[in-house]
Amino acid sequence: MSEESDLERTEEATPRRIEKAREEGQVARSQELTTFTVLLAAAAGVLFLGAGLMDKLLKIMQAGMVVERELAFQPQLALVRFYHLAVEGLISMAPLLFLLLIVALFAPMLLSGWMFSAQALIPKFDRINPMKGLGRIFSVNSLIELVKAILKTLVIGGVAALVIWSNKDTVMALMTVPIDLGVSRTGDFLTMSFLLIIGAMILIVAIDVPYKIWEHAKQLRMTKEEIRKEHKESEGDPFVKARVRGLQREAARRRMMAEIPKADVIVTNPTHYAVALRYQSNMRAPKVVAKGVHLLAARIREVAEEYRIPILEAPPLARALYHHTELESEIPEKLYTAVAEVLAYVFQLRRYHEYGGTAPTPPVDVPVPPELDQVQSVV
C-alpha cells in the first residue's frame, strides 16, 4: 500500500517543478479571460473612438454610393475607386485594430505573466497519436469544456436575446428616422448591447480562471517518489555526499602527511596533539603544515621519527596551535615568541648534529597567552 501511495500524484508541485514546466511553456491559460479582455478593449475603443470612426465610415459609404458618368463607361475606374475607399476605411479602423492587437498579445500575461519558451515550438509527435487523440476527446477535460461552451452560449445568447427583445420598439423605430439619426441610434444601441454581453462574460471568466489555475496545479502534481528524487538531485544523495566528503578528507590527509617530511619541528602534547611547523626565510611567519589528535597525532609522530624530524613536547603550545591555526596558515601573532623559542632550539639542534659541540637544552614552559591555551575536549 505504501508503494502504491508513493506512486500517486498527491503532492503539490515543488518550485523547481513549476519552473521547469514554465520553461517548457506549460502554464495556466484561460481563453475566456483573453476573449473577455479583447472584447472589453474593443468596447472601450468604440466608446472613445466610435463617434469619429462612424463619421469617417459614413463619409466613405456616401462616397461609395456616388456614381459619376465616367464610372458607367469605364468599369476599371470602379475598381480604383473601390481600392481607395477600402484603404481609407482601413486607415480609419487602424487605431481600433492596433489597440485590439496589443491587448490580444498582452492579455494572456494577466494569468501567467511574461513567458517565452522555445521548447513550446518544438513539435511533439505524440500529439498526433490517434489513440491519445481519442483519449483527449472523450476525457473529463473535454466534457468540462463542452459544458463550459454550452454555458457560454446560453449566457451570451440569453443576454443578447433579452437586449434585443427589450429594445424591439426602438429597433423598429429606426426605419422611420433620418439616416444620420438612425446610424447614430444604431451605434448607441450596438454599444449598449456589446457592453451588456461583455458584462455577462464576467460570470464565465469568474468560473474559468479558478478552474484553469486548479487544473494546471493538478497537472503538475507529483508523487512522493518524484519529490524524493528531485530532492536527491538538488541536494545530492546523502550517502554519496558522505562518501565524497570521506574521499576528500582522505585526500587532504594524504597531502598533509606528505608535507610532514618538509617540517622543521613537531610540537606535541605529548600524546593527544601533534602539530608540524615549517619555516623558511621567504615566509613572513612559520606555517602549520600538519596537525592531528589521537591516532592521527600518533601517525604524525611516526612519520617524523622516520624522517628524523625533531619532536618537542610543549603541551600548551601544541593545544594553542591546533585550535587556533588552520592547515597551510601562518601562526597567530600572539604565538610568535613561543614558536621563535622552539625554532631557535631546532636550529641549535640541527647545528649540533652537523658540527658537534654542546647539545642544546629543550625549552621548558614555552610562554603561551592564557586566552589561547583554553583546554578543549578532544573527540
C-alpha positions in Angstrom: 0.0 0.0 0.0 2.8 2.4 0.8 4.4 1.7 -2.6 1.2 2.5 -4.3 0.7 5.7 -2.4 4.2 6.8 -3.3 3.3 6.5 -7.0 0.1 8.5 -6.7 0.2 12.2 -7.7 -1.0 13.6 -4.4 1.7 16.1 -3.6 1.8 19.8 -4.7 4.4 20.7 -7.3 7.7 22.0 -6.0 9.1 25.4 -7.1 11.6 23.6 -9.3 8.9 21.5 -11.0 6.8 24.7 -11.6 9.9 26.5 -13.0 10.7 23.5 -15.3 7.1 23.4 -16.6 7.2 27.1 -17.2 10.4 26.7 -19.2 8.6 24.1 -21.3 5.7 26.6 -21.9 3.3 24.7 -19.6 1.4 27.5 -17.8 -2.2 28.1 -16.8 -4.1 29.7 -19.7 -7.7 30.9 -19.9 -9.0 31.6 -23.3 -12.1 33.1 -21.8 -10.0 35.7 -19.9 -8.2 36.6 -23.2 -11.5 36.9 -25.1 -13.1 39.0 -22.3 -10.1 41.3 -22.2 -10.1 41.8 -26.0 -13.9 42.5 -26.1 -13.6 44.9 -23.2 -10.8 46.8 -25.0 -13.0 46.8 -28.2 -15.9 48.3 -26.2 -13.5 51.0 -24.7 -12.2 51.7 -28.2 -15.7 52.1 -29.6 -16.7 54.4 -26.8 -13.7 56.7 -27.2 -13.2 56.4 -31.0 -16.7 55.4 -32.1 -18.0 58.9 -33.0 -15.1 59.9 -35.2 -15.0 56.4 -36.7 -18.7 56.4 -37.5 -18.3 59.8 -39.2 -15.4 58.6 -41.4 -17.2 55.4 -42.3 -20.3 57.3 -43.1 -18.4 59.6 -45.5 -16.7 56.6 -47.1 -20.2 55.0 -47.6 -21.6 58.1 -49.1 -18.6 58.5 -51.4 -19.1 54.9 -52.5 -22.8 55.5 -53.3 -21.9 58.3 -55.7 -21.6 57.1 -59.3 -20.0 59.5 -61.8 -20.6 59.3 -65.5 -17.1 58.1 -66.2 -17.7 55.0 -64.0 -20.6 53.9 -66.2 -18.3 53.8 -69.3 -15.0 52.8 -67.7 -15.6 49.9 -65.3 -11.9 49.8 -64.4 -12.3 53.1 -62.7 -14.8 51.5 -60.3 -12.0 49.1 -59.1 -9.7 52.1 -58.5 -12.5 53.9 -56.6 -13.2 50.7 -54.5 -9.4 50.4 -53.7 -9.1 53.9 -52.5 -12.3 53.6 -50.4 -11.0 50.3 -48.9 -7.7 51.9 -47.9 -9.5 54.9 -46.3 -11.7 52.5 -44.3 -8.7 50.5 -43.2 -6.8 53.7 -42.1 -9.9 54.8 -40.2 -10.1 51.4 -38.4 -6.3 51.2 -37.8 -6.3 52.8 -34.3 -9.0 50.4 -33.1 -7.4 47.4 -34.8 -4.0 48.3 -33.3 -5.5 48.6 -29.8 -7.0 45.1 -30.2 -3.7 43.7 -31.4 -1.8 45.0 -28.4 -4.4 43.8 -26.0 -4.6 40.3 -27.7 -0.8 40.0 -27.3 -0.7 41.0 -23.6 -4.0 39.6 -22.3 -2.5 36.1 -21.7 0.0 37.7 -19.3 -2.8 38.6 -16.9 -2.8 34.9 -15.7 0.7 33.6 -16.4 2.9 36.6 -16.7 5.5 37.2 -19.4 6.9 34.0 -20.8 8.9 33.0 -23.9 9.7 29.3 -24.3 11.5 27.9 -27.4 10.6 24.4 -26.2 7.0 25.1 -26.8 7.8 25.5 -30.5 9.4 22.0 -30.8 6.9 19.6 -32.5 5.8 16.7 -30.3 4.7 13.7 -32.4 2.8 12.1 -29.6 0.2 14.8 -30.0 -0.8 13.2 -33.4 -1.2 9.8 -31.9 -4.7 8.7 -32.9 -5.3 6.8 -29.7 -4.2 9.6 -27.5 -6.3 11.9 -29.6 -9.4 9.8 -28.9 -8.4 9.8 -25.2 -8.4 13.5 -25.2 -11.7 13.8 -27.0 -13.5 11.5 -24.5 -11.7 12.8 -21.4 -13.2 14.5 -18.4 -11.5 17.7 -19.5 -13.3 17.6 -22.9 -16.6 17.1 -21.1 -15.9 20.1 -18.9 -15.0 22.2 -22.0 -18.3 21.1 -23.6 -20.3 22.1 -20.6 -18.4 25.4 -20.5 -19.2 26.1 -24.2 -22.9 25.4 -23.7 -23.0 27.6 -20.6 -21.2 30.4 -22.5 -23.7 30.1 -25.4 -26.7 30.2 -23.1 -25.4 33.1 -21.1 -24.3 35.3 -24.0 -27.2 34.2 -26.3 -29.7 34.8 -23.5 -28.3 38.3 -22.7 -28.3 39.2 -26.4 -31.9 38.0 -26.9 -33.0 39.8 -23.8 -31.4 43.1 -25.0 -33.0 42.8 -28.5 -36.4 41.9 -27.1 -36.5 44.7 -24.6 -35.5 47.2 -27.3 -37.6 45.8 -30.1 -39.7 49.0 -30.3 -36.5 51.1 -30.6 -35.2 48.9 -33.3 -38.4 49.1 -35.3 -38.5 52.9 -35.0 -35.1 53.2 -36.7 -36.8 52.7 -40.0 -38.8 55.9 -39.6 -36.0 58.3 -38.6 -33.5 60.1 -41.0 -30.4 58.1 -41.9 -28.0 60.3 -39.9 -30.1 59.9 -36.7 -30.7 56.2 -37.5 -26.9 55.5 -37.8 -26.3 57.3 -34.5 -29.0 55.5 -32.6 -27.9 52.2 -34.1 -24.4 52.8 -32.9 -25.6 53.6 -29.4 -27.8 50.5 -29.4 -25.0 48.2 -30.5 -22.6 49.7 -28.0 -25.0 49.2 -25.2 -25.7 45.6 -26.3 -22.0 45.0 -26.6 -21.3 46.2 -23.1 -24.1 44.1 -21.6 -22.8 41.0 -23.4 -19.3 41.7 -22.1 -20.8 42.1 -18.6 -22.4 38.6 -19.0 -19.0 37.2 -19.8 -17.7 38.2 -16.3 -19.6 35.2 -14.9 -17.9 32.8 -17.4 -14.4 34.3 -16.6 -15.0 34.1 -12.9 -15.6 30.3 -13.3 -13.0 29.6 -15.9 -9.9 31.3 -14.4 -10.0 29.5 -11.0 -10.7 26.2 -12.8 -7.7 26.7 -15.1 -5.5 27.5 -12.2 -6.7 24.4 -10.3 -6.4 22.2 -13.5 -2.8 23.5 -14.1 -1.8 22.8 -10.5 -3.4 19.3 -10.7 -1.4 18.5 -13.9 1.8 19.5 -12.1 1.2 17.3 -9.0 4.0 15.0 -8.1 4.4 11.6 -6.5 6.3 11.2 -3.2 8.9 9.3 -5.1 9.4 12.2 -7.6 9.8 14.6 -4.7 12.4 12.4 -3.1 14.2 12.0 -6.4 14.2 15.8 -7.0 15.5 16.4 -3.5 18.3 14.0 -4.2 19.1 15.7 -7.5 19.1 19.2 -6.0 20.7 18.5 -2.6 22.6 15.4 -3.5 22.3 11.8 -2.2 23.3 11.9 1.4 25.2 8.6 1.1 27.0 9.9 -2.0 27.8 13.2 -0.3 29.1 11.4 2.8 31.3 9.2 0.5 32.6 12.3 -1.3 33.4 14.0 2.0 35.2 10.9 3.2 37.3 10.8 0.0 38.0 14.5 0.3 39.2 14.1 3.9 41.3 11.1 2.9 42.9 13.0 0.0 43.6 16.0 2.3 45.1 13.7 4.9 47.4 12.2 2.4 48.5 15.6 1.2 49.1 16.6 4.8 51.1 13.6 5.6 53.2 14.2 2.5 54.2 17.6 4.0 55.5 16.3 7.3 59.0 15.4 5.9 59.4 19.1 5.0 58.6 20.3 8.5 61.2 21.7 10.9 59.7 20.5 14.1 56.7 18.6 15.6 55.1 20.1 18.7 53.3 17.5 20.8 51.0 17.3 23.8 52.7 14.7 24.0 50.0 12.1 23.2 46.8 13.9 22.3 48.1 16.6 19.9 50.7 16.8 17.3 51.4 19.9 15.1 54.1 20.1 12.4 55.7 23.6 11.8 57.7 24.8 8.9 59.7 28.0 8.4 61.7 29.3 5.5 63.5 32.7 5.0 60.9 33.8 2.4 58.0 33.2 4.8 56.6 36.1 6.9 55.9 33.7 9.7 56.0 29.9 10.4 53.2 27.8 9.0 51.3 24.8 10.2 51.8 22.0 7.6 50.1 19.2 9.5 48.1 18.6 12.7 46.1 15.9 14.3 44.8 14.3 17.5 44.9 10.8 18.9 45.6 8.2 16.2 46.4 10.9 13.6 48.8 12.6 16.1 50.5 9.2 16.6 50.9 8.8 12.9 52.4 12.3 12.6 55.0 11.4 15.2 55.8 8.1 13.5 56.4 9.9 10.2 58.5 12.5 12.0 60.6 9.8 13.6 61.0 8.0 10.3 62.4 11.2 8.7 64.2 12.3 11.8 62.1 15.5 12.4 62.7 16.9 15.9 59.8 16.3 18.2 59.3 18.8 21.1 56.9 18.3 24.0 55.1 21.6 24.7 51.5 20.8 25.7 50.2 24.4 25.9 51.8 25.4 22.6 50.5 22.3 20.9 47.0 22.9 22.1 47.1 26.6 21.0 48.5 25.8 17.6 45.9 23.0 17.0 42.9 25.1 18.0 43.9 28.5 16.6 45.7 27.7 13.3 44.4 26.2 10.1 46.5 24.0 7.8 48.9 25.9 5.5 48.2 29.0 7.5 50.6 31.2 9.4 50.6 31.0 13.2 48.9 33.8 15.1 51.0 36.8 16.1 50.4 36.1 19.8 52.4 32.8 19.3 55.4 34.4 17.6 57.5 34.5 20.8 56.7 30.9 21.7 57.3 29.5 18.3 60.5 31.5 17.9 61.9 29.9 21.1 61.1 26.5 19.7 62.6 27.2 16.3 65.8 28.6 17.9 66.1 25.3 19.7 65.6 23.4 16.5 68.2 25.3 14.6 70.7 24.9 17.5 69.9 21.2 17.5 70.5 21.0 13.8 73.8 22.8 14.1 74.8 20.4 16.9 74.1 17.4 14.7 76.2 18.9 11.9 79.2 20.4 13.8 79.0 18.8 17.2 79.7 20.6 20.5 77.3 21.1 23.4 73.8 19.7 22.9 71.2 22.4 23.3 68.7 22.2 26.1 65.0 21.8 25.1 62.9 24.8 26.1 60.7 24.3 29.1 57.4 26.2 29.9 57.2 27.8 26.5 55.2 31.0 27.0 51.7 30.8 25.6 49.0 33.5 26.2 46.3 32.2 28.6 43.4 33.0 26.2 45.0 30.7 23.5 45.5 27.8 25.9 41.9 27.1 26.8 41.7 23.3 27.2 39.0 21.9 24.9 37.6 18.5 24.7 39.1 16.3 22.0 36.9 13.6 20.3 
